[in-house]
Each structure stands twice: as C-alpha cells, then as structure tokens.
Amino acid sequence: MGVGTGLLFFISLFFFTHLEESPITGRSRLLVISRKDFMELAQHASDVCMEEHANSFLPVSDSRHKLIEQVVQFVVQRNQDIEGINSLPWNVHLVESPSVNAFVLPNGKIFVFTGMLEAITDINQLVYVLGHEMAHALIGHAAEQASMSHVVDLFSVIMLTAIWAICPRDSLAVLGHWIQSKLVQFMFDRPFSRKLEAEADQVGLQMAAKACADVRAGPVFWQQMDLAEQLRGEHTTPEWLSTHPSHRSRVTHLDRLIPEALELREKCDCPALPASDPRISFSKTVRNLLEKAKKEENKGRNNIESNSTFATKVLRSIPW
C-alpha cells in the first residue's frame, strides 16, 4: 500500500507539472516532450516527406501552387490574433498524386496533393481545408499525440510487468501484450485522434470565417467526400475503427458550429454572403440528379446500365 500510494503521488505530480493550456481552444492537455526535442523529431519527419515526394513536386510557377500560396498567406494575414501563427514559415509543396490528401507538418510545411484539389469545388472549401490542416500545426496536435503515446506506453509496461509478476508465463505475457495493444488502440489512440480532428475542424472553421470564406462550404466538402465514396462503392470503415471521424459525423459537427462561425465572420467586416446556402443547393442538386437518372434507368432501355456504371454516371454528372 505504501509503494502504491507513493507511486500514485509521483504520477499525479508528474501529470500536474506537465499540464498546459492548449492554444486557441484553452483545453487542458498533457505534454511530456519539450518543444525543442519535438521540433527536432518534426524536422526529421519533414526530411523524410521531402525525400519521399521529391520527384512528384510541381513547380512553384504552377498556377495551382500559386493559388494555394495566396490562400495560405491570406489566412495567416486574417488570423494575426492567433499566437504563433507568424513563427512558422508556412512553405507550400504541391504533390502530383491522385490521393485525396493534404497535411501540415509541425514545422509549417504544407503538403497538398493534386487529388485533393480535384475533390475541392471552390475557393471556400480550399480555405476551410487549409485552415483545418494549419490548425493541427498551430495547436501542436502532433506533440500532444506523441506525449499521450509515451504515457500510455508507460502504463502499459507497468501493467504487463504486474501481470507477468503475478503469473510468470511467457504465453500469458504474449497474450497480455496482444490484448493490451488492442485495448490501447481502440480505447485511447483512435478516440484521442478523432478528438483532435474534431478540434482542428472547429479551429479551421474559425480561421476560414476570419478569412471571409463562406464557412457553409465546410460541411458541403464532407458531404461530397461521403457521396463520392458511396458512388464508387468503397468500403466505409466504422468510425470506432478509424483515426478520423466519419464524413457524416464531421458534417453534423460542422453544422452545429456554423452559426457561431457566421457571427465571427460578420464581426470581421467581411462582405455579405449569398442568400443561397450551399448546403441546401448541394442537397437539391444531388436529389434532382438521382431522381432524373433513376427515371432514365426505369424507361427500359435496351442497354440497361449496371449499378456500378450508373453510379459512375451520376458521380460525373454532379456539378462539383
């Protein structure tokens, strides 16, 4: 009991001395890695990414590259109230790849894949996506994840050591390690990652609002992603198995944040938004196209399209 009490005291002391307030959101979080050490690790990750995509980078003279740079500079300019936004260089790297992906490393290097640009339909969605990725770097989510991973690993070692001490059998130790790794993965790692993604969605939407983008385009982007996956017949991973919230969860989450983001946008002296809500327009367009395509299919044409061909036709006909 004495050893347990002492251990509990030192663990509590460790937690309290490594707690800090998350920038922008003010959320309490645990950081056990110093910023200096983490930035050294981040630089290594950056070097790996640069080497991996070295042959796929598009030139800075590319019009798409210039557009992304202009958007990033404008977002930074309009979000000067965020602490640390000027301390990162925000270097843009456009990668020629069909992957629908974009990310920002902790050192401010922005990687955008051309597949993501093809999935984005307008400038408002681009502002939101870049704001989301920049939010990860500004809040320091990567350092937070690394810290949480270290703490969970420490507790796992203590737990496995206790199990082995009670029943010192190698087979039991192997089974315990496998069970422990799965529990950590599904009860800590993935839920925590989804929580950080939701926070980045919130902050990214705020950054887009201050940059005078139509924040209502944020949910539409995820609606498009969800629809495209369904029409391509791709298998959707259950949210509890994923490191990211489902597209539909993100739509619901962003819809709840839209009223506050619109108020923030209005306070920033931005131009008035169009009366038509892009969320409603998107839903109507998809519904009308699906009804039209279904009617055509039911006419009994000689060459009846297969489900996959029909889905592809609908996908291509949507005015993204």
C-alpha angles and dihedrals in degrees: 000000000000092000091046093049092048092048091049090050094052092045091051091047090050092051095048094047092051099045118110139166118264112238118249096006098045092221117158112243142168120248119178097164120079116236091241094054093044094050088054089055090045091053090054090051089048092053090051092051092047091051093045094053098031093116094045102054115119117222120266087241090067110113091229091053091051091049093053091048091051092049092049092049091049093048090050091047092051094046101053090132090073111095114239098014091120094046093073121073095220097211114187123220119183113202123202101228137120090229112119094227145120132170142168122220120221090256091061100258109145120208118192122178120214088234088066091052089053090052092051114083105192145007093265092061090047091054091050095048093048091045090053093051094043089051090062090058096042094051093042097235094161092058090046092052092048091050093049090048091054093049094047090048090052093052090045092055091049091049095047092046090053091050092049091047091054095044111014100199122132093216091054091047091053092048091046091051092051093048091046093051092052093047091050091048097051101030101040118008101047098037089048091050091050089050091054091048090053090050091050089051090054096047093040090054090051091050090050090050092054088048087058095245121149097260090195086076090070096076090041090060091058091044088056092048091050094048093047091053092049094049092048089052093236119167111252114220113225110254094240089060095049134081089220132057115256117264091250092050090052091050091052092046094049093045088059090051097046098086092053092045091051090052090050091049091052091051090056092064093247123165116269117271124240113270092237113087110224090214092060093041091052093049092049092048094051093045093050093047093048092049091048093049091047091053091051091050092051094054089087100242117188093243104049111197120237119242092256093050091046091051091049091050092052092047093052093045094057109102096233 
